Amino acid sequence: TPPNDLATPDTRRSGGGDAATTLTDTHKPDDFVEQNLRRNYLAHFVHGTLGLTGFRLIYAPTFLPAYMQMITGSSALVGLGQALLQLGGTLSPVIGASRIEHRKRLLPYAIRTGSMMRLQILALAFAGWFLGGALLVAATLALLFLLGFFTGSQRVAFQLLMAKVIPIRRRGRLQAWRNFTGGGIAAALSLFAGLYLIAPNALGNGYATTFFLAFILTSLGLLVLRLVMREPDAAGAPMRNLRERVRTFPALLSHSGYRAFLTVQALVATARMSAPFYILYAGRDLGLDGEIVGIMSFAFLASDTVSNLVWGYLGDHGGFRTPLLISVLLSASSILLLLFAPPAWSVVAFCGFGAATAGYVMSASTLVLEIGAPEDVPMRLALSTTVEGGLAALGPPVGGFIVWTIGYAWLFGLS
């Protein structure tokens, strides 16, 4: 539940989304935010909890790589699937930002893109149940691209929505408890899915059944956000076409802080080329059955869950730059542990990957809202997502080629 002091007025700005809000009544924008803070806090908490529960089953570096390995038998196609997922997320953020920065309300667009994202997960489940062979592989690759495309649009919309209705003093705490709760459920669910859905091949395809469960949970979260959240009208920026908005990118890069932040994002995204191959590397010695996939997923998601409390409170009290740097160091250390420690230590490495991922995602998604002018938030989000997604899309095929030609050690060392 929200802290007891949520209704306490705060004279600080609540982020880029609040700066231009206007209302039809006599209340000021910050008054509207404060008056509806409990309701909006609850809406974002429930939506995020259920959404994370489902989406982490999809985006954890365990289920999808193991599923692609099962249906293709090829490390290269595992990399291609991850690349298409990231490529879709690279193409859509700028388009999404250009379509929402002039709108008075962001929620309708966010609901539409969120619904389309969830439909791709449902389609993944039906493809797994009813298709086979080359047709299943082709359909899965296409759906991963579409899932990434709508994820990119949704990411921009929902970050702007949070900045608009949740003051900056509460975002770290909200994300910490949301991620803790959702991640805890996802961790338990991942172990359940590995042992009782994937291992016995439930309903003819345990992975498809897991995807269907993810669809139900994420859809419930979206429904709660739609019914509960209250959003103020915003003045919005003048509507400009996509080409005009892209021309503003050099001006965004003139800000030295944002330029440094974007460089960090680019390096981290490039290093992520090895992520789909963690589970394949661990599975060489431990096996790649449902039990191992479930245990490694549980380790990843449980550490992600617990660490969110640490990252959130660190960010709220001292800013998110330090958590960002610590998470990058932890990720590098976990790669070395996976590479050089005995196979039994792989579960510890996956704990490190989970905690590092949680710290990076929370820190990066919050910092990008605060570096630079408030009116540039939509395009700053779009540029960051495009750069990060583009490099992340190139990484997995390159990683697969490195594994195929010179081995895991070179891939992990480069990362």
C-alpha positions in Angstrom: 0.0 0.0 0.0 1.1 3.6 -0.5 3.0 5.3 2.3 0.9 7.3 4.8 2.4 10.6 3.8 1.5 10.4 0.1 -1.0 13.2 0.5 1.6 15.6 1.8 2.0 18.5 -0.6 5.4 18.8 -2.3 6.5 22.1 -3.9 9.0 20.3 -6.3 8.1 19.5 -9.8 7.1 15.9 -10.4 9.0 15.5 -13.7 8.8 16.4 -17.3 5.2 15.3 -17.8 3.8 17.7 -15.1 5.5 20.9 -16.3 2.9 21.7 -19.0 -0.3 20.2 -17.6 -3.4 22.3 -17.6 -6.8 21.5 -16.1 -10.3 22.6 -16.9 -11.1 23.5 -13.3 -9.5 26.0 -10.9 -6.9 23.6 -9.4 -3.3 23.8 -10.3 -1.7 20.7 -12.0 0.3 19.8 -8.9 -3.0 20.0 -6.9 -4.5 17.4 -9.2 -1.5 15.1 -8.9 -1.6 15.3 -5.1 -5.3 14.8 -4.8 -5.2 11.7 -7.0 -1.8 10.4 -5.9 -3.1 7.5 -3.8 -5.4 6.3 -6.6 -2.7 6.7 -9.3 -0.1 5.1 -7.0 -2.3 2.1 -6.5 -3.1 1.9 -10.2 0.6 1.9 -11.2 1.5 -0.5 -8.4 -1.1 -3.1 -9.4 -0.5 -2.7 -13.1 3.2 -2.9 -12.7 3.0 -5.9 -10.3 0.8 -8.0 -12.7 2.7 -6.8 -15.8 6.1 -7.7 -14.4 4.8 -11.0 -13.2 3.9 -11.9 -16.8 6.5 -10.0 -18.8 9.4 -11.3 -16.8 8.5 -14.8 -17.9 9.0 -13.6 -21.4 12.0 -11.3 -21.0 14.1 -13.3 -18.5 17.2 -14.7 -20.3 16.0 -18.2 -19.7 12.5 -19.2 -21.1 12.7 -17.7 -24.6 16.3 -18.7 -25.4 15.5 -22.2 -24.1 12.3 -22.3 -26.2 14.0 -21.1 -29.3 16.8 -23.7 -28.8 14.1 -26.4 -28.5 12.2 -25.5 -31.6 15.2 -24.7 -33.8 18.2 -26.5 -32.4 20.4 -23.6 -33.5 22.3 -21.1 -31.4 22.3 -18.7 -34.4 18.5 -18.8 -34.5 18.3 -18.2 -30.8 20.3 -15.0 -31.4 18.2 -14.1 -34.4 15.0 -14.4 -32.3 16.5 -12.0 -29.6 17.7 -9.7 -32.3 14.2 -9.4 -33.9 12.7 -8.8 -30.5 15.2 -5.9 -30.0 14.9 -4.6 -33.5 11.1 -4.2 -33.2 11.8 -2.1 -30.1 14.2 0.0 -32.0 11.9 1.1 -34.7 8.9 2.2 -32.7 9.9 4.6 -29.9 10.5 7.6 -32.1 7.2 6.9 -33.9 5.4 6.6 -30.6 6.9 9.7 -29.1 6.0 11.8 -32.1 2.4 10.5 -31.8 1.9 11.3 -28.1 3.9 14.5 -27.3 1.0 16.7 -28.5 -1.8 14.8 -26.8 -3.6 16.1 -23.8 -3.9 12.6 -22.4 -1.5 9.7 -22.8 -3.6 6.9 -21.2 -5.7 5.9 -24.3 -2.6 5.5 -26.5 -0.8 3.6 -23.7 -3.8 1.2 -23.4 -3.8 0.6 -27.2 -0.1 -0.2 -27.5 -0.2 -2.2 -24.3 -3.1 -4.3 -25.7 -1.2 -4.9 -28.9 1.8 -6.0 -27.0 -0.2 -8.6 -25.1 -1.8 -9.9 -28.2 1.6 -11.0 -29.5 2.2 -13.0 -26.3 -1.2 -14.7 -26.9 -0.3 -15.4 -30.5 3.0 -17.0 -29.3 1.0 -19.3 -27.1 -1.3 -20.3 -29.9 1.5 -20.8 -32.4 3.2 -23.1 -29.9 0.1 -25.2 -29.5 -1.1 -25.4 -33.1 1.9 -25.0 -35.4 5.1 -27.1 -35.9 8.3 -27.3 -37.9 9.4 -24.5 -40.1 6.0 -22.7 -39.8 6.3 -22.5 -36.0 9.8 -21.1 -36.3 8.8 -18.5 -38.9 5.7 -17.5 -36.9 7.6 -17.2 -33.6 10.3 -15.0 -35.2 7.7 -12.7 -36.7 5.8 -12.5 -33.4 9.0 -11.7 -31.5 9.6 -8.8 -33.9 6.0 -7.5 -33.4 6.3 -7.9 -29.6 9.4 -5.8 -29.6 7.8 -3.2 -31.8 4.8 -2.6 -29.5 7.1 -2.9 -26.4 9.1 0.1 -27.7 6.0 2.2 -28.1 4.6 1.1 -24.7 7.9 1.8 -23.0 7.8 5.5 -24.0 4.1 5.9 -23.3 4.1 4.4 -19.8 7.3 6.2 -18.7 5.8 9.5 -19.7 2.5 8.5 -17.9 4.3 7.7 -14.7 6.3 11.0 -14.9 3.0 12.9 -15.3 1.1 11.5 -12.3 3.7 10.2 -9.8 6.0 12.9 -8.3 9.7 12.3 -8.5 10.0 11.9 -4.7 7.9 8.7 -4.9 9.0 7.0 -8.2 11.9 5.1 -6.8 9.9 3.7 -3.9 7.0 2.9 -6.2 9.2 1.0 -8.6 11.0 -0.7 -5.8 7.8 -2.2 -4.1 6.1 -2.8 -7.5 9.2 -4.7 -8.7 9.6 -6.5 -5.4 6.0 -7.8 -5.4 5.8 -8.5 -9.1 9.2 -10.1 -9.2 8.5 -12.3 -6.2 5.4 -13.6 -7.8 7.2 -14.1 -11.1 10.1 -15.9 -9.4 7.7 -18.4 -7.8 5.8 -18.7 -11.0 8.9 -19.4 -13.0 9.8 -22.3 -10.8 6.2 -23.5 -11.0 6.3 -23.2 -14.8 9.6 -25.1 -15.1 8.5 -27.9 -12.9 4.8 -28.3 -13.7 4.3 -26.8 -17.1 7.5 -27.2 -19.1 8.9 -30.4 -17.7 5.7 -32.4 -18.2 4.9 -30.5 -21.4 1.5 -29.2 -20.1 -1.3 -29.0 -22.7 1.0 -30.3 -25.4 3.5 -27.5 -25.2 4.7 -26.3 -21.7 6.3 -23.2 -23.1 3.1 -22.2 -24.9 1.1 -22.7 -21.7 3.6 -20.5 -19.8 3.1 -17.8 -22.5 -0.7 -18.0 -22.1 -0.4 -17.6 -18.4 1.8 -14.5 -19.0 -0.9 -13.1 -21.3 -3.6 -13.4 -18.7 -1.6 -11.8 -15.9 -0.4 -8.8 -18.0 -3.9 -8.2 -19.4 -5.4 -8.1 -15.9 -2.8 -5.4 -15.0 -3.7 -3.3 -18.0 -7.4 -3.5 -17.1 -6.7 -2.2 -13.6 -4.7 0.7 -14.9 -7.5 1.6 -17.3 -10.2 1.5 -14.7 -8.4 3.1 -11.7 -6.0 5.7 -13.0 -6.9 9.4 -13.2 -4.9 11.6 -15.6 -4.9 15.4 -15.9 -5.0 17.1 -19.2 -1.7 18.4 -20.5 -1.2 21.4 -22.9 1.0 19.2 -25.1 3.7 20.3 -27.6 2.8 21.5 -31.1 2.3 18.5 -33.4 5.3 18.0 -35.7 6.0 15.3 -38.2 8.5 12.5 -37.6 11.2 14.1 -39.7 11.1 17.3 -37.8 11.4 15.5 -34.5 14.4 13.4 -35.7 16.1 16.7 -36.6 16.0 17.7 -32.9 18.3 14.8 -31.9 21.6 16.8 -32.3 20.2 19.4 -30.0 19.5 16.7 -27.4 23.1 15.5 -27.6 24.4 18.9 -26.9 23.6 18.3 -23.2 26.8 16.8 -21.8 25.1 14.9 -19.0 22.6 13.2 -21.4 25.4 12.5 -23.9 27.4 10.6 -21.2 24.2 8.8 -20.1 23.5 7.7 -23.7 27.1 6.4 -24.0 26.6 4.2 -21.0 23.3 2.9 -22.4 25.1 2.1 -25.7 27.9 0.1 -24.0 25.5 -1.8 -21.8 23.2 -2.6 -24.7 26.2 -3.9 -26.7 27.4 -6.0 -23.8 24.0 -7.6 -23.6 24.8 -9.6 -26.7 25.8 -12.5 -24.4 22.6 -12.6 -22.4 20.6 -15.1 -24.5 23.6 -17.5 -24.2 23.9 -17.6 -20.4 21.3 -20.4 -20.1 22.7 -22.3 -23.0 26.2 -22.2 -21.5 25.0 -23.3 -18.1 22.9 -26.0 -19.7 26.0 -27.6 -21.4 27.0 -29.2 -18.0 23.7 -29.0 -16.1 21.3 -29.9 -18.8 18.5 -27.8 -20.3 15.4 -29.5 -19.1 12.4 -27.8 -17.5 13.8 -28.2 -14.0 17.1 -26.4 -14.8 15.3 -23.7 -16.7 12.9 -23.2 -13.8 15.7 -23.1 -11.2 17.8 -20.6 -13.2 14.7 -18.5 -13.9 13.9 -18.5 -10.2 17.4 -17.4 -9.3 17.3 -14.6 -11.8 13.9 -13.3 -10.9 14.2 -13.8 -7.1 17.4 -11.7 -7.0 15.9 -9.2 -9.3 12.9 -9.0 -6.9 14.9 -8.6 -3.6 17.4 -6.1 -5.0 14.7 -3.8 -6.3 14.1 -2.6 -2.7 17.8 -1.7 -2.4 18.0 0.1 -5.8 14.8 2.0 -5.2 15.8 3.4 -1.8 19.3 4.1 -2.9 17.9 6.1 -5.9 15.4 8.0 -3.8 17.9 9.1 -1.2 21.0 9.7 -3.3 20.0 9.7 -7.0 20.1 6.9 -9.5 23.6 7.5 -10.9 25.3 5.3 -8.2 22.8 2.4 -8.6 23.4 2.5 -12.3 27.2 2.2 -11.9 26.9 -0.6 -9.3 24.6 -2.6 -11.5 27.0 -2.5 -14.4 29.9 -3.6 -12.2 27.7 -6.5 -10.8 26.8 -7.6 -14.3 30.4 -7.8 -15.4 31.3 -9.7 -12.2 28.5 -12.2 -12.8 29.8 -12.9 -16.4 33.2 -13.7 -15.0 31.7 -16.0 -12.4 29.7 -17.9 -15.0 32.8 -18.3 -17.1 35.4 -19.3 -14.5 33.5 -20.8 -11.6 32.4 -24.5 -11.4 29.0 -25.3 -13.0 27.3 -25.5 -9.7 28.0 -21.8 -9.2 25.9 -20.9 -12.3 22.9 -20.3 -10.1 24.9 -17.6 -8.2 25.8 -16.0 -11.5 22.1 -15.9 -12.4 21.4 -14.2 -9.1 23.9 -11.6 -10.0 22.4 -11.1 -13.5 18.9 -10.6 -12.0 20.1 -8.0 -9.5 22.2 -6.2 -12.1 19.3 -6.1 -14.5 16.9 -4.7 -11.9 19.3 -2.0 -10.9 20.1 -1.0 -14.5 16.5 -0.9 -15.7 15.3 1.2 -12.7 18.2 3.6 -12.8 18.2 4.1 -16.6 14.4 4.5 -16.9 14.4 7.2 -14.1 17.6 9.1 -15.0 16.5 9.6 -18.6 13.5 11.6 -17.4 15.6 14.0 -15.4 18.6 14.8 -17.6 17.8 17.9 -19.8 14.8 20.1 -20.4 11.3 18.8 -19.4 9.9 19.5 -22.8 12.4 17.2 -24.4 11.4 14.2 -22.4 9.4 12.3 -25.1 12.2 12.6 -27.7 14.9 11.9 -25.1 13.1 8.7 -24.2 12.7 7.9 -27.9 16.3 8.5 -28.8 17.6 6.5 -25.8 15.3 3.6 -26.5 16.2 3.6 -30.2 20.0 3.6 -29.6 19.7 1.0 -26.9 17.4 -1.2 -28.9 19.4 -0.9 -32.1 22.6 -2.0 -30.5 20.7 -4.7 -28.5 19.2 -6.0 -31.8 22.7 -6.3 -33.5 24.2 -8.0 -30.5 22.6 -11.5 -30.3 23.3 -12.5 -34.0 26.9 -11.3 -33.5 27.0 -13.3 -30.2 25.6 -16.4 -31.9 28.3 -16.1 -34.6 31.0 -15.7 -32.0 29.8 -18.8 -30.1 29.7 -20.7 -33.4 33.1 -19.7 -34.6 35.4 -19.2 -31.5 33.3 -20.2 -28.4 31.6 -18.8 -25.3 34.8 -17.6 -23.6 35.4 -15.0 -26.3 31.7 -13.8 -26.2 31.6 -13.5 -22.5 35.0 -11.9 -22.3 34.0 -9.2 -24.9 30.7 -8.6 -23.0 
